Amino acid sequence: MASNKWSENVADIKSEAKEETRKAAVPHAPEAFWTQEETFDLSSGKYLKIWQGPQHPGVTGNMALELVVEGDIVRSCKTHVGYLHRGFEKLMERRKYIQCFPIVCRICVPEPDTNEYLFAAAVEELANIEIPEKAAWIRTFVLELSRTASLTMGLGGQAGAFGLGTIGQWAVAHRDYILDLFEELTGGRVYHMYIIPGGVRLDFPDGFEDRVRAVLDKIEHLIGDIEKVMFNNSVFKARAKGLGIIPREWIEPFGITGTTARAAGAPLDVRKNNPYLVYDQLDFEMILGSASDVYERTLLRKEEILLSIRLIRQILDRMPKAGPVRRKLPNVLHWKVPSGETYVRVESGRGEMGYYLVSDGSEYPRRVHVRGASYTHAMALLEHLVKGISIADVAGVMTSLQTCPPEIER
């Protein structure tokens, strides 16, 4: 009898959870979230507090989730970060401009070049430096190649969150092919410090373009295999479709950007809305969805990888074959950047990312503020999306938001 009673209770809990998930899919005013403060009596025996993390499949960093569960259903979630790199902004304000580059690339390890570009572009705007044309093409190439590596690894992490570990191994292996290219171009596999004020450090080595094209062919073949094994997998479809739905009405109040916003049909892409470098010279269209669930976000990121491959090929075909790749700078150890403030933005693999930089005319930045998509997605948004779902699906929802925890605790 006790066993039957337990089964009935579990069935009731899951039934309630499905109803909560259905209601979550209905657009409503997110302002109501700001005042909600639920309390759970842990001594009642009905609820249990557990910790998930700080290590997770598919999340590039360390982030702990403090969960309150009823059975296997999540009732409350609080995000805790700070287990990895942190305090970047204040570290940069204590260093000369050129000394900041080993710091910025650690703000998001899978996509360090985004941070290098943002800091360099902000300094260039304050110092009134115009980079050579070829440097702009090379920078765009580097950003798209870095984006491809990040999204490929993220796709493998998404698969791993649902138990498809083989795809995770495929993705990491193919990311390594891209890291081989970065090592050849910059001398570093993960941290490159290649984009600097005035342009880039070096031009392409001999034969580099052919090796890039060969790796792009491998990535395309990989995406075909993932299409068969993951997106045509009935188990993945059953678990990912209808999970973690983000209504389009949440996009602006929550500050959602990137593929997470585009999966809800919101046309937000900095490359199109506020073009930078040579994106206005490239032929591409924004990829939009409508279902706005985990499956749709994953599907869009798969398509974004193929889009980045097409953009890289365009860049290689149209980039100037000769010309300088950087401007001559003053002595960077005694460089006083003119007073002023600026904000520059970029479309990273996680969404819009921006740097606010203030100079007081000295050799050190007066203020550096980093605005990344991870804070909004992994703090405010994640804590609401996982309520009412099974513990088994928490990692899948979290990974679908493409988070870099160091970008939060910056």
Protein Blocks (a to p, Z undefined) as FASTA:
>chain_A
ZZmmmmmmmmmmmmmmmmmmmmmmpgcdfklmmmgccdddfknomaccddedjbdehiac
ddddddddehjacfbdcddehilcehklmmmmmccfklmmmmmmmmpmklmmlmmmmmmm
mmmmmnopacdfklmmmmmmmmmmmmmmmmmmmmmmmmmmnopamlmmmmmmmmmmmmmm
mmmmnopaklnolacghiafbdcdehklmmmmmmmmmmmmmmmmmmmmmmmpmklmmmmg
opapacfklmmmnopghjllmmnopacdfklmmgghjlmmpccdddddfkopaklmmmmm
mmmmmmmmmmmmmmmmmgcfbdcfbdcdddfklcccdedddddddddfkbccddddddeh
iabdfbdcdddfklmmmmmmmmmmmgopafklmmmmmmmnopafklmmZZ
